[in-house]
Amino acid sequence: MFSAYELAEAFYPLAFALASLLSAIVLTDAQRRRLPPFHLAIWPILVFLIPLVALPVYLLLRIYARPASIQAGRFHRGWWRALPVLYFSLLLTIGAIFYRFDRRTADAHLARAAEAQLHNDHERAIAEYRAALRLEDDAHTYKLLAKELAYAGKWEEAIEAFRAAEARGEPDATIPFHLATAYERLDRWEEARREYQRFLQSPLCLKESDALCLVARDKALALATR
């Protein structure tokens, strides 16, 4: 079963290649019909940008246009004849460069990490979040990485990532709770108790009666007696 992201990843390159091919075919046809230079420039571009609109309009105009003479149907010689091939190759080259660049942006890594989460593939999600952080030092991404590390049972690394998120100003008030949970898993009871206490002093617990606050209060009391 393919996810929406996987389908989009496959669809966009295919759609770009198809639009490029249709645009090159229109340029070839316009050449054969010896259309004015303005039409040679505008119709291929329109077909490339909005193929579902521009192509039917071009075909309708072609049907009702005056038939081209035999002389007008011949190609020019030399580079002019190769223009559609050069144009098509240029479009594909630009598309390949853009696609390669787009896959390496921080947003692309975050999208792939989210897709990996849907499949519970924590290792791939962790790798994608780390790749995003190498491109963009972002507090929220550190928090997302920390949660994935926690899901994967990598508690020491999760603590480091949660600390990094806090240091960069991540506003999530539940980070101390997550830190306390990680310390508990590592049997570091005193540090866990301090984090639960810190969480209980957060606006979330001082102003609201969140369920996590009740859990943190019970945990802090239990750890104080260890």
N, C-alpha and C positions, 0 to 999 in steps of 0.2 A: 504494500500500500504506500503510495507516494504522498508526501506531505505537500501542502500548498507551496512552501518555499522550494522544494525540490522541483515541482512542476514549473514554477516561475524561472528557476535557474536554467531549465532546459528550454523553455518557451522563448525567452527573450533573445538568445543568440539565433535561434531558428527564425524568429520573426524578422530580426535584423537582416539575416542573409536573404530571406525571401523578398523583403522590401528592396534590398539592393539589386537583386536579380531582375525584379519587375522594372525598376528604374532604368537599369541598363538596357532592357528590351525596348522600353519606350524610347530611349535615346537612339537606339539602332533604327527603330521604325521612323522616328522623326528625321534621321539622316537620310534614309531611303526616299522619303517623301520630299526632301530638300526644303524643309520648313525654315523660316527665318531664324537667325541666330538667337533672338529672344526666346522663341519657342523651344529651341534646342536646349536652352539653359533652364527655363522655368518648368517645363513639363516633367523631366526626369526628377527634379528636386521635389516637386509637388507629389509625384507618385511615391517617392521615397519617404516623405514626411507623413502624408495622409493617403496611403494607397487605397483604402476602402472608399474614399471619396473621389480622389483625383483620377484613378484608373478608369472607373466607369464613365466619367465625364470625357476623358480623352478618347475612349473607344467610341462614344456616341458622336463626338465631333469628327472622328475619323470616318465613321460610317456615312455621315451626311456631307462630308467635305467633297470637293470636286476630285475625281480620280486623278492620280498622278500619272504623268506621261511615262513612256518607256525610258526616255532620257532622264527624267527626274527620278526614276527608280534605281538608277545606277549609283553605286558608291563613288565618292572621290577616292583617289588613290593615296598611298603613303600613310602617314601617321593619322590622318583624318579617319581612315577606315578602321584603324585600331583604337579609336577614341572610346567606344563603348567598353572594350576589354580593359583599357587603362582605367576608365572611370569605375568599373565594377571592382577591379583589383584595389583601387584606392579606397573605396568604401569598405571593403572587407578588411583591409589593413587598419584603417581607422577604428573599425568596430572591434577588431582583435585587441588593439592597444587599449581602447577604452574598457573593454571587458576585463582584461588582465589587471588594469589599474583599479577598476571598481571592486574586484574581488579582494584587493589588498587594503582597502580602506577599513578604518575602525568600525564603521557602521556595518560593513559586510561581515566582519568577524563576529560582531554582536548578533547579527541576524542568524548566522550559522550556529552560534552558541545557543540561541533560543530554540532553533530547530533541533539541535542535539538534546536539549532538555526534554522536548516532547517525546523523544525516544528513550529517555532515561539513560542517555549515554554521557555520563558525568565526565569521563576522561576527555572526550572530544570537546565538551563544553568548556572544561578547564583550559584546554589548549587554545581554544578560540578566544576566551576572555584574556588569557595571557598575551596572545598575539595582538588583541585590541589595545591592551595597556602599553605594549611596546610602541604603539603609534600615538596613543593619546592617554596621558596620565589623568584618569578620571576617578573621582571618589566613588561614584555610584557603581562603576564597573568593578572596582575593588570589592565592594560589598557583594555584588553578584558572584564574583569569583570566590569570595569567602564562603558563601552559602553552598556553592558547588563542591568546594573542598570539604566542607562539613558533611555533605551528603555522601561523599566518597570516603569518609572516615579519616581524612588527613587533618587531624585536629591541630597540630602544631602550625601547619601552613595556613589553616583557616584563621587561627588567632592572629598571625602576622598580617593576613589580608584584611581582617576586621580592624586591626589597629591602623593599617594604612588608610582605610576608608575614613575612620574617625579623624586621623591627622589631617586629611585633605578636606574636612568639613562636611562629610556625609551627615545629613540631618536625621536619619532614621534613629529614633529613640530606643529601638529594640536591640541595638548592637550590643550593649552591656549584657543583655540577657543571653544572646548568642555566645558571647565570650564566656560567660559563666558556665553555660552548657558544655563548651569545649574544654574548659578547665576541669569540670567534673569528670569528663571522659578520660582525662589524663591523670585523674586522682590528685589533682592539685586543689585541695579542699579550701584552703584559706583564700587563694586567689579567686576561686569560684564564689565564695561567700562575699568577698569585697565587690565583685561585679554584680551580684544580685542586689546588694545594698545600694550600689550606685544606680542600678536600674530603678529601684524603688524611690529614688530621689529625683527621677526624671519627671518632666511635665506630664508624661503619659500616666504615671501612677499617682502623682500629686493632684491632678485635676480630674482624672477619670478612674473608673473602677474596671480596668481592663482585666480580662481573664489571666493574661500573662503576669500581671502584678500579684494576683493571688498565688499563683504558682511560685513566683520569685520569693514572696514572703514566707511561704512554707519551706522552700528550699533553704533560705537564709537561716531560718530558725533551726532546721535540722542540721545544717553544717556547723552552726555555732556550738552544738553539743558534741561534735566529733572529737 
